[in-house]
């Protein structure tokens, strides 16, 4: 009989929540009491909102426990393992009963994330036990030609998951058609969208899937060199990628005449990026790999014809490559049964923001945005009103509540003014100021601009200055029109995708929330009560107890009143810091 297994999720989210301490505690108890269970590691299972997560698999089945700290870990060992009594109140998933957390997983279809949370990402044997490297073995054993592989990817309908949505098989076909002494395949792991962590989770949880996807892609286009361009801020991902690459070399999946395919020589190396958002654009990424400053180049020629070192180069992102082995194993038809007519398969999203169940989900194309937020994500924190969702990161846009039934596919999302992007989904509620959101994302892209294009370098700065003025109560009539005019000129005059899409958050918030802009400019009010210069703090005489806490904490001494008497805020002296509001225990400070 197999030993009981205790598996601790050690992805970045779990470690940040204290999972490493939980693992160390379980290990210490195991050694101190000489217990016979097997202690193992895995990565993120997607339920970031319930980290740290510990799974116990015994002869009766599997139990996934959430919100586990060191004390609860000891309790699990004592009751579940020693006494064989599972602790039901800690269970988030089980083979025997459903919990509210089943809503998070029931509608998911895991292809790119098929192994994340199920295997030790540092073990090639565990990857192989779940059909890992079978796809490349099938190609080698069956004699599939390069064109057969490309046709399988074309037939699946897989489109690039990095944001642009270009057909993956077509990109491979272009690179294959260009004859050269040397070709390259690059994995773009320079995930830079605020609120996005899809690529990081795949690299940390299933690095071999990306490695195998690259090997298959290299075979298809006859590439001899592979590079994973990963931002240096992902140390755990880089560590596990290095382990996976070394293991793959040792087993003959990388190197010379791979799996007996004569002349198929391919190896992979990691290039650590400096975290520049613009390097998500493929020509800027290539420049960075070559040791130059990450700046986009004019196209054509496209990388498929002249990329790294002017050789034909294919660039795919992490999620795209993770899908490839599954497609070869199960067939193009099986993959394309998921999704819509023009958007096949599944899509991974990072749920973040004002949502109850934040984490990583993989859903079939065609599911509505509303279902992702309310069925999987559990709805809005505090049961507040859903206001909008930001999709596509700084290059995307804000989709309002009345368009929440928009289905997830490239064309439908693009029609709203947002983009699919790499998969960030930042949820906002009624307390979110949409001008503040637009300012946040534009501030990000303005700082990340490489400066090559005048309109991107200066135009985004001018737009940001206008947004800052509006949120400070200094907005003027005509500011909205100035923002729109600048936005369209930046979109039309910028060389790369960063500049072409940087105005999107501003344009979509103007399109769907113009009334908020007008309230800021004309009425000098922030409807969401976020922009402090536009707020007015007043004492509610019916609730004030005269405790003097507000007066004692006011940095500008703008509050008058004796003890046990109603206090008063002098508006001319109030600096709108909000200290009185945050410190009052009797809800006696009104904000308008």
C-alpha positions as CSV (number, residue, x, y, z in Angstrom):
1,X,0.0,0.0,0.0
2,X,1.3,3.4,-0.9
3,X,2.3,5.8,1.9
4,X,0.2,8.7,2.7
5,X,1.3,11.8,0.8
6,X,1.4,15.4,2.2
7,X,1.9,17.9,-0.6
8,X,2.5,21.6,0.1
9,X,1.9,24.3,-2.6
10,X,5.2,26.2,-2.9
11,X,4.5,28.7,-5.7
12,X,5.4,32.3,-5.2
13,X,1.8,33.1,-3.9
14,X,2.0,30.2,-1.4
15,X,5.5,31.1,-0.2
16,X,4.4,34.8,0.2
17,X,1.5,33.5,2.3
18,X,3.7,31.4,4.6
19,X,3.7,28.0,2.8
20,X,7.5,27.5,3.3
21,X,7.1,27.9,7.0
22,X,4.2,25.3,6.9
23,X,6.4,22.9,4.9
24,X,9.3,23.3,7.3
25,X,7.0,22.7,10.3
26,X,5.6,19.5,8.7
27,X,9.1,18.3,7.9
28,X,10.2,19.0,11.5
29,X,7.3,17.1,13.0
30,X,7.7,14.2,10.6
31,X,11.4,13.8,11.5
32,X,10.8,14.4,15.3
33,X,8.0,11.8,15.5
34,X,9.5,9.4,12.8
35,X,6.3,9.4,10.8
36,X,6.0,7.4,7.7
37,X,4.1,9.7,5.3
38,X,5.8,11.1,2.2
39,X,6.3,14.9,2.2
40,X,6.3,16.5,-1.3
41,X,6.3,19.9,-3.0
42,X,4.2,21.3,-5.7
43,X,3.4,24.7,-7.0
44,X,0.3,27.0,-7.3
45,X,-3.0,25.2,-7.8
46,X,-4.7,28.4,-8.7
47,X,-6.5,29.0,-5.4
48,X,-4.3,31.9,-4.4
49,X,-7.1,33.3,-2.2
50,X,-6.8,30.1,0.0
51,X,-3.0,29.9,0.3
52,X,-1.2,28.3,2.0
53,X,-2.6,25.0,0.6
54,X,-1.8,21.5,1.8
55,X,-3.1,18.3,0.2
56,X,-3.2,15.0,1.9
57,X,-3.7,11.9,-0.2
58,X,-4.3,8.7,1.8
59,X,-5.9,5.3,1.2
60,X,-9.4,6.9,1.3
61,X,-8.7,9.7,-1.2
62,X,-7.6,13.3,-1.6
63,X,-8.2,16.2,0.7
64,X,-7.1,19.8,-0.1
65,X,-6.8,22.0,2.9
66,X,-6.7,25.8,2.7
67,X,-5.5,28.7,4.9
68,X,-3.1,26.5,6.7
69,X,-0.6,27.9,9.1
70,X,2.0,26.2,11.3
71,X,-0.5,25.4,14.1
72,X,-3.1,24.0,11.7
73,X,-0.4,21.9,10.0
74,X,0.4,20.2,13.3
75,X,-3.3,19.7,13.8
76,X,-3.6,18.1,10.4
77,X,-0.8,15.7,11.2
78,X,-2.3,14.7,14.6
79,X,-5.9,14.3,13.4
80,X,-5.8,13.4,9.8
81,X,-2.6,11.4,9.6
82,X,-2.3,9.9,13.1
83,X,-6.0,9.5,13.9
84,X,-7.2,9.2,10.3
85,X,-9.9,11.9,11.0
86,X,-9.9,14.6,8.2
87,X,-10.7,18.1,9.5
88,X,-13.7,19.0,7.4
89,X,-13.8,22.7,8.3
90,X,-10.3,23.2,6.7
91,X,-11.1,21.3,3.5
92,X,-11.5,23.4,0.3
93,X,-11.7,20.3,-2.0
94,X,-12.3,16.7,-1.5
95,X,-13.2,13.5,-3.4
96,X,-16.1,13.0,-1.0
97,X,-18.0,16.2,-0.7
98,X,-18.4,19.6,-2.3
99,X,-17.5,22.9,-0.8
100,X,-18.0,26.5,-1.9
101,X,-14.6,26.4,-3.5
102,X,-15.8,23.8,-6.0
103,X,-17.3,26.8,-7.8
104,X,-13.8,28.0,-8.5
105,X,-12.8,24.8,-10.3
106,X,-16.0,23.2,-11.7
107,X,-16.2,25.3,-14.9
108,X,-12.5,25.2,-15.6
109,X,-10.9,23.2,-18.4
110,X,-7.2,22.8,-17.7
111,X,-4.9,22.3,-20.6
112,X,-2.1,24.9,-20.2
113,X,-2.4,24.4,-16.4
114,X,-2.9,20.6,-16.6
115,X,0.1,19.8,-14.4
116,X,0.2,22.9,-12.2
117,X,-0.4,21.9,-8.6
118,X,-0.3,18.2,-9.4
119,X,3.4,17.5,-9.8
120,X,6.7,18.5,-8.2
121,X,7.9,21.0,-10.9
122,X,11.5,20.0,-10.1
123,X,11.0,16.4,-11.0
124,X,11.1,15.3,-14.7
125,X,9.9,11.9,-13.6
126,X,6.7,13.3,-12.3
127,X,6.2,15.3,-15.5
128,X,6.8,12.1,-17.5
129,X,4.3,10.2,-15.4
130,X,1.6,12.6,-16.6
131,X,2.4,12.0,-20.3
132,X,5.3,14.5,-20.3
133,X,7.6,14.3,-23.3
134,X,5.3,11.8,-24.9
135,X,4.3,14.3,-27.6
136,X,7.9,14.7,-28.9
137,X,8.4,10.9,-28.6
138,X,5.3,10.4,-30.8
139,X,6.7,12.8,-33.4
140,X,10.1,11.0,-33.3
141,X,8.5,7.5,-33.4
142,X,5.8,8.1,-36.0
143,X,7.9,10.0,-38.4
144,X,5.7,13.1,-38.4
145,X,7.2,15.6,-40.7
146,X,7.7,19.2,-39.8
147,X,4.8,20.2,-42.0
148,X,2.6,17.6,-40.2
149,X,3.4,19.2,-36.9
150,X,2.7,22.7,-38.2
151,X,-0.6,21.5,-39.8
152,X,-1.6,20.0,-36.4
153,X,-1.1,23.4,-34.7
154,X,-2.9,25.2,-37.5
155,X,-5.8,22.8,-37.3
156,X,-6.1,23.3,-33.6
157,X,-6.9,27.0,-34.1
158,X,-4.4,27.9,-31.4
159,X,-3.7,31.7,-31.4
160,X,-0.9,33.4,-29.6
161,X,-1.7,33.8,-25.9
162,X,0.6,36.7,-25.4
163,X,-2.0,39.3,-26.4
164,X,-1.9,39.7,-30.2
165,X,-3.8,36.5,-30.9
166,X,-1.9,35.7,-34.2
167,X,-2.4,32.1,-35.3
168,X,0.5,30.1,-33.9
169,X,0.6,27.5,-36.7
170,X,0.8,30.3,-39.3
171,X,3.7,31.9,-37.5
172,X,5.5,28.6,-37.4
173,X,4.8,28.1,-41.1
174,X,6.3,31.5,-42.0
175,X,9.5,30.7,-40.1
176,X,9.7,27.2,-41.6
177,X,9.4,28.7,-45.1
178,X,12.5,30.8,-44.6
179,X,15.7,28.9,-45.4
180,X,18.8,29.8,-43.3
181,X,21.8,28.2,-41.8
182,X,20.5,28.8,-38.4
183,X,17.1,29.5,-36.9
184,X,15.9,30.3,-33.4
185,X,12.8,29.9,-31.2
186,X,12.2,32.2,-28.3
187,X,9.8,31.9,-25.4
188,X,8.6,35.3,-24.3
189,X,8.3,35.1,-20.5
190,X,8.6,38.8,-20.0
191,X,5.3,39.1,-18.2
192,X,4.9,42.7,-17.2
193,X,1.2,43.5,-17.0
194,X,0.2,44.8,-13.5
195,X,-2.1,42.2,-12.0
196,X,-0.9,39.4,-14.2
197,X,0.9,36.3,-13.1
198,X,-0.1,33.6,-15.5
199,X,3.2,33.0,-17.1
200,X,5.0,33.0,-13.8
201,X,2.7,30.3,-12.4
202,X,3.2,28.1,-15.5
203,X,6.9,28.4,-15.3
204,X,7.0,27.7,-11.6
205,X,4.5,24.9,-11.7
206,X,5.2,23.1,-15.0
207,X,8.4,24.2,-16.6
208,X,8.8,21.0,-18.6
209,X,5.6,21.7,-20.5
210,X,7.2,24.9,-21.9
211,X,10.5,23.2,-22.6
212,X,8.7,20.4,-24.5
213,X,6.6,23.0,-26.4
214,X,9.8,24.7,-27.5
215,X,11.4,21.4,-28.6
216,X,8.3,20.6,-30.8
217,X,8.4,24.2,-32.2
218,X,12.1,23.9,-32.9
219,X,11.5,20.7,-34.8
220,X,8.7,22.3,-36.8
221,X,10.8,25.2,-38.0
222,X,14.2,23.6,-37.9
223,X,15.6,25.8,-35.1
224,X,18.8,24.9,-33.4
225,X,18.8,27.4,-30.7
226,X,16.1,28.2,-28.1
227,X,16.0,31.1,-25.6
228,X,13.6,31.7,-22.7
229,X,13.5,35.4,-22.1
230,X,12.4,35.7,-18.5
231,X,12.3,38.7,-16.3
232,X,14.8,38.6,-13.4
233,X,12.1,39.4,-10.9
234,X,10.9,35.8,-11.3
235,X,13.8,34.0,-9.4
236,X,11.7,30.9,-8.5
237,X,10.6,30.5,-12.2
238,X,14.2,30.9,-13.4
239,X,15.5,28.4,-10.8
240,X,12.9,25.7,-11.8
241,X,13.5,26.4,-15.5
242,X,17.2,25.8,-15.1
243,X,16.5,22.6,-13.3
244,X,14.1,21.5,-16.0
245,X,16.6,22.3,-18.8
246,X,19.4,20.4,-17.1
247,X,17.1,17.4,-16.5
248,X,15.9,17.5,-20.2
249,X,19.5,17.5,-21.4
250,X,20.4,14.6,-19.1
251,X,17.5,12.5,-20.6
252,X,18.3,13.3,-24.2
253,X,15.4,15.6,-24.9
254,X,17.9,18.4,-25.6
255,X,21.2,18.1,-27.4
256,X,22.3,16.3,-30.6
257,X,20.1,14.0,-32.7
258,X,17.2,14.3,-30.2
259,X,15.4,11.0,-29.7
260,X,17.2,9.6,-32.7
261,X,15.9,12.2,-35.2
262,X,19.0,12.6,-37.3
263,X,20.2,16.2,-37.6
264,X,17.7,17.5,-35.0
265,X,20.1,19.4,-32.7
266,X,18.5,21.8,-30.3
267,X,19.3,23.3,-26.9
268,X,17.7,26.0,-24.7
269,X,19.3,28.8,-22.7
270,X,17.8,31.4,-20.4
271,X,18.2,35.2,-20.9
272,X,17.2,37.2,-17.8
273,X,15.5,40.4,-18.7
274,X,15.6,43.7,-16.8
275,X,11.9,43.9,-16.4
276,X,11.2,46.5,-19.2
277,X,7.6,46.3,-20.3
278,X,8.5,47.3,-23.8
279,X,10.5,44.0,-24.1
280,X,7.3,42.2,-24.3
281,X,7.2,43.5,-27.9
282,X,9.1,40.9,-30.0
283,X,11.6,43.2,-31.8
284,X,12.5,44.9,-28.6
285,X,12.9,41.5,-26.9
286,X,15.2,40.4,-29.7
287,X,17.3,43.6,-29.3
288,X,17.6,42.9,-25.6
289,X,18.7,39.3,-26.2
290,X,21.4,40.6,-28.6
291,X,22.7,42.8,-25.8
292,X,21.3,46.1,-27.1
293,X,18.9,48.4,-25.4
294,X,15.3,47.0,-25.6
295,X,13.8,49.2,-28.3
296,X,11.4,48.1,-31.1
297,X,12.5,47.9,-34.7
298,X,10.5,48.9,-37.8
299,X,8.8,45.9,-39.5
300,X,9.1,44.4,-42.1
301,X,11.2,42.4,-42.0
302,X,9.4,40.4,-39.5
303,X,11.2,38.1,-37.1
304,X,10.1,35.0,-39.0
305,X,12.4,36.3,-41.8
306,X,15.0,38.3,-39.9
307,X,15.0,38.0,-36.2
308,X,17.7,37.2,-33.7
309,X,21.1,37.8,-35.3
310,X,19.1,38.5,-38.5
311,X,18.2,34.8,-38.6
312,X,14.6,33.5,-38.9
313,X,13.1,33.5,-35.5
314,X,9.8,32.3,-34.0
315,X,8.5,33.9,-30.8
316,X,5.8,32.5,-28.7
317,X,4.7,33.2,-25.1
318,X,4.7,30.8,-22.2
319,X,1.0,29.8,-22.3
320,X,1.1,29.2,-26.1
321,X,4.0,26.8,-25.8
322,X,2.4,25.0,-22.8
323,X,-0.5,24.1,-25.0
324,X,1.6,22.5,-27.8
325,X,2.4,19.1,-26.3
326,X,-1.3,18.6,-25.4
327,X,-2.4,19.4,-28.9
328,X,0.1,16.8,-30.4
329,X,-1.0,14.2,-27.9
330,X,-4.8,14.6,-28.2
331,X,-5.1,16.0,-31.7
332,X,-6.1,19.3,-33.2
333,X,-9.8,18.3,-33.3
334,X,-9.9,17.6,-29.6
335,X,-8.4,21.0,-28.8
336,X,-10.6,22.9,-31.3
337,X,-13.8,21.5,-29.7
338,X,-13.3,24.1,-27.0
339,X,-14.0,27.7,-27.8
340,X,-15.8,29.7,-30.5
341,X,-15.5,29.8,-34.3
342,X,-12.5,32.1,-34.3
343,X,-11.1,31.6,-30.8
344,X,-10.3,28.0,-30.1
345,X,-9.2,26.2,-26.9
346,X,-8.9,27.7,-23.4
347,X,-7.5,30.8,-21.9
348,X,-5.7,31.3,-18.6
349,X,-6.7,34.4,-16.6
350,X,-5.2,36.0,-13.4
351,X,-8.2,37.2,-11.3
352,X,-7.2,40.1,-9.2
353,X,-8.7,43.3,-7.7
354,X,-12.0,43.6,-5.8
355,X,-12.9,39.9,-6.2
356,X,-13.7,37.3,-3.5
357,X,-11.7,34.5,-5.0
358,X,-8.5,35.8,-6.6
359,X,-6.2,33.4,-8.3
360,X,-5.5,31.6,-11.6
361,X,-8.2,30.1,-13.7
362,X,-8.3,28.4,-17.1
363,X,-11.6,28.5,-18.9
364,X,-12.9,27.5,-22.4
365,X,-13.1,30.4,-24.9
366,X,-16.7,31.5,-25.1
367,X,-17.5,31.7,-21.4
368,X,-18.8,35.1,-20.5
369,X,-16.9,37.7,-18.4
370,X,-19.7,37.7,-15.9
371,X,-19.5,33.9,-15.3
372,X,-15.7,34.2,-14.7
373,X,-16.2,36.9,-12.2
374,X,-19.3,35.7,-10.4
375,X,-19.2,31.9,-10.8
376,X,-15.5,31.2,-10.5
377,X,-14.4,34.4,-8.7
378,X,-17.3,34.4,-6.3
379,X,-18.4,38.0,-7.1
380,X,-17.3,41.3,-5.5
381,X,-15.7,41.6,-2.1
382,X,-18.1,42.8,0.5
383,X,-20.9,42.2,-2.0
384,X,-20.4,45.7,-3.4
385,X,-21.6,46.6,-6.9
386,X,-19.6,45.3,-9.8
387,X,-18.4,48.4,-11.8
388,X,-15.9,47.3,-14.4
389,X,-13.1,44.9,-15.3
390,X,-9.7,45.8,-16.8
391,X,-8.6,43.3,-19.4
392,X,-5.3,43.4,-21.3
393,X,-3.3,45.3,-18.7
394,X,-1.9,48.7,-19.7
395,X,-2.5,47.8,-23.3
396,X,-6.1,46.9,-22.7
397,X,-9.2,48.7,-21.5
398,X,-12.0,48.8,-19.0
399,X,-15.2,46.9,-19.7
400,X,-18.2,48.2,-17.8
401,X,-20.8,46.1,-16.0
402,X,-23.4,46.4,-18.7
403,X,-21.0,44.6,-21.1
404,X,-20.2,41.8,-18.6
405,X,-22.0,39.3,-20.7
406,X,-19.4,39.7,-23.5
407,X,-18.0,36.3,-24.2
408,X,-14.3,35.6,-24.0
409,X,-12.9,35.5,-27.5
410,X,-10.5,37.8,-29.3
411,X,-13.0,39.5,-31.5
412,X,-15.7,40.0,-28.9
413,X,-13.3,41.5,-26.3
414,X,-11.6,43.7,-29.0
415,X,-15.1,45.1,-29.9
416,X,-15.4,46.6,-26.4
417,X,-12.2,48.6,-26.8
418,X,-10.2,46.2,-24.5
419,X,-8.0,43.3,-25.6
420,X,-7.5,39.8,-24.4
421,X,-3.9,40.5,-23.6
422,X,-1.9,37.9,-21.8
423,X,-4.8,37.3,-19.4
424,X,-4.9,39.9,-16.7
425,X,-8.4,40.5,-15.3
426,X,-8.5,43.2,-12.7
427,X,-12.0,43.6,-11.2
428,X,-13.3,46.9,-9.9
429,X,-16.3,47.8,-7.7
430,X,-18.3,51.0,-7.0
431,X,-15.5,52.4,-4.8
432,X,-13.1,52.5,-7.8
433,X,-12.5,55.9,-9.6
434,X,-12.2,55.2,-13.3
435,X,-10.1,58.3,-13.9
436,X,-7.7,57.2,-11.2
437,X,-7.5,53.8,-12.9
438,X,-6.8,55.4,-16.3
439,X,-4.1,57.5,-14.6
440,X,-2.5,54.4,-12.9
441,X,-2.1,52.5,-16.2
442,X,-1.0,55.5,-18.2
443,X,1.6,56.4,-15.6
444,X,2.9,52.8,-16.0
445,X,3.1,52.9,-19.8
446,X,4.6,56.4,-19.8
447,X,7.4,55.3,-17.5
448,X,7.9,52.1,-19.6
449,X,8.1,53.9,-22.9
450,X,11.5,53.3,-24.5
451,X,11.3,56.9,-25.8
452,X,12.0,56.1,-29.4
453,X,8.7,57.6,-30.8
454,X,8.0,61.2,-30.1
455,X,4.3,60.7,-29.6
456,X,4.7,57.9,-27.2
457,X,7.4,59.6,-25.3
458,X,5.8,63.0,-25.0
459,X,2.2,62.4,-25.8
460,X,1.7,59.9,-23.0
461,X,3.3,62.4,-20.6
462,X,0.9,65.2,-21.7
463,X,-2.0,62.9,-21.3
464,X,-0.9,61.9,-17.8
465,X,-0.5,65.6,-16.9
466,X,-4.1,66.2,-17.9
467,X,-5.4,63.2,-15.9
468,X,-3.4,64.4,-12.8
469,X,-4.9,67.8,-13.1
470,X,-8.4,66.3,-13.3
471,X,-8.0,64.2,-10.2
472,X,-6.6,67.2,-8.3
473,X,-9.7,69.3,-9.0
474,X,-8.0,71.4,-11.7
475,X,-9.7,70.0,-14.7
476,X,-10.9,72.3,-17.4
477,X,-13.6,72.2,-20.1
478,X,-12.0,70.7,-23.2
479,X,-9.7,68.4,-21.3
480,X,-11.7,65.3,-22.4
481,X,-11.4,66.3,-26.0
482,X,-7.6,67.0,-25.6
483,X,-7.2,63.5,-24.2
484,X,-9.0,61.9,-27.1
485,X,-7.1,63.9,-29.7
486,X,-3.7,63.0,-28.1
487,X,-4.8,59.4,-27.7
488,X,-5.6,58.9,-31.4
489,X,-2.4,60.6,-32.5
490,X,-0.3,58.4,-30.2
491,X,-2.0,55.3,-31.5
492,X,-1.5,56.2,-35.1
493,X,2.1,57.5,-34.8
494,X,3.8,55.0,-32.5
495,X,6.0,52.2,-33.9
496,X,5.2,49.4,-31.5
497,X,2.4,47.9,-29.6
498,X,3.2,49.8,-26.4
499,X,2.5,53.2,-27.9
500,X,-0.3,52.0,-30.1
501,X,-2.2,50.6,-27.2
502,X,-1.1,52.9,-24.3
503,X,-4.2,55.2,-24.6
504,X,-6.7,52.3,-24.5
505,X,-7.4,52.6,-20.7
506,X,-8.1,56.3,-21.1
507,X,-10.2,55.9,-24.2
508,X,-12.4,53.1,-22.7
509,X,-12.9,55.0,-19.5
510,X,-14.0,58.1,-21.5
511,X,-16.2,56.0,-23.6
512,X,-18.0,54.2,-20.8
513,X,-17.6,56.5,-17.8
514,X,-17.6,60.0,-19.4
515,X,-20.0,61.1,-16.6
516,X,-17.2,60.6,-14.1
517,X,-14.8,62.8,-16.1
518,X,-17.5,65.5,-16.2
519,X,-18.1,65.2,-12.5
520,X,-14.4,65.7,-11.8
521,X,-14.1,68.7,-14.2
522,X,-17.4,70.5,-13.8
523,X,-18.6,69.7,-10.3
524,X,-15.1,69.1,-8.7
525,X,-16.4,65.9,-7.2
526,X,-15.1,62.3,-7.4
527,X,-18.2,60.1,-7.4
528,X,-16.2,57.1,-6.1
529,X,-14.7,59.3,-3.3
530,X,-11.2,58.3,-4.2
531,X,-9.5,61.5,-5.4
532,X,-8.7,63.3,-2.1
533,X,-8.3,66.8,-3.4
534,X,-12.0,66.6,-4.5
535,X,-13.3,65.3,-1.2
536,X,-15.0,67.2,1.7
537,X,-14.7,65.9,5.2
538,X,-17.4,66.9,7.7
539,X,-18.5,65.9,11.2
540,X,-21.9,64.2,11.6
541,X,-23.3,65.9,14.7
542,X,-25.6,63.0,15.4
543,X,-22.8,60.5,15.6
544,X,-20.0,62.6,17.1
545,X,-19.3,61.7,20.8
546,X,-16.7,64.4,21.3
547,X,-14.0,61.8,21.9
548,X,-11.4,64.2,20.4
549,X,-9.6,61.4,18.5
550,X,-10.0,63.2,15.2
551,X,-8.7,66.5,16.6
552,X,-5.7,64.8,18.1
553,X,-4.8,63.1,14.8
554,X,-5.4,66.0,12.5
555,X,-1.9,67.1,11.1
556,X,-3.2,70.6,10.2
557,X,-5.1,71.2,13.5
558,X,-8.2,71.9,11.4
559,X,-10.7,70.4,13.9
560,X,-12.3,72.4,16.7
561,X,-14.3,71.1,19.7
562,X,-14.1,70.4,23.4
563,X,-14.2,67.0,24.9
564,X,-17.7,65.4,24.9
565,X,-18.9,68.1,22.5
566,X,-19.6,68.0,18.8
567,X,-16.5,68.8,16.8
568,X,-16.2,70.9,13.6
569,X,-13.8,70.8,10.7
570,X,-12.6,74.1,9.3
571,X,-12.6,73.6,5.6
572,X,-10.1,76.3,4.8
573,X,-7.5,74.5,6.9
574,X,-8.4,70.9,6.0
575,X,-5.7,69.3,3.9
576,X,-8.0,66.4,3.0
577,X,-5.6,63.7,4.3
578,X,-8.4,61.5,5.5
579,X,-6.8,60.9,8.9
580,X,-10.0,61.9,10.8
581,X,-12.1,59.5,8.7
582,X,-9.7,56.6,9.2
583,X,-9.3,57.1,13.0
584,X,-12.9,57.8,14.0
585,X,-14.4,54.8,15.8
586,X,-18.0,56.1,15.6
587,X,-18.4,56.6,11.9
588,X,-18.9,60.3,12.6
589,X,-16.9,61.7,9.7
590,X,-18.9,62.1,6.5
591,X,-17.1,62.2,3.1
592,X,-18.7,63.9,0.1
